[in-house]
Amino acid sequence: MRRFLSATALVLTITVFAASCGGSDANGAESDAVPGVDVTAQTEGTGTIRVTNTELGNVLTTDEGYTLYYFGLDRAGVSTCDDSCTILWPPYQPSEVSGDLQDRLTLIDRGDGSQQAAVDGKPVYLYTGDVLPGDTQGHGREGIWVAVGADGTAIAQ
């Protein structure tokens, strides 16, 4: 019985992780992708992180005003959103970081050899569903993605 419960817990964990990163249809097309949204400029950006007032209150954003998010399965210094997950949730990857909370901003190494911005070591991402600066459509998605508050903590869902 204990083995069955452990196996069930593992399957549920994998299912939640896969669902939180989006999915694809039988043709491999991303089912949650937002058509026509080009996030290249958002993901590379200037590296300046600032505070922007949104419908959620004050959140951290790129210099262009795009909301930054935490992924609930990440831990300090480690990004677990890879491969297909990054289609909907691209890591914020400027060449350097500066701005509000300067002493708490860093770049961490990703598994693919690239670097990603982090607040207190926790990786930050953008959401492709945020079409306009100040959008916060990613907040609360799948119960595991949350906007980063002005103080660097996750905004409550």
Secondary structure, DSSP 8 states (H G I E B T S, - for coil): -HHHHHHHHHHHHHHHHHHHT--B-TTS-BSS--TT---HHHHH--SEEEEEEETTEEEEEETT--B-EEETT-BTTB----TTHHHHS-B---SS-EETTGGGEEEEE-TTS-EEEEETTEE-B--TT--STT--TTTTGGGTEEEBBTTSSB---
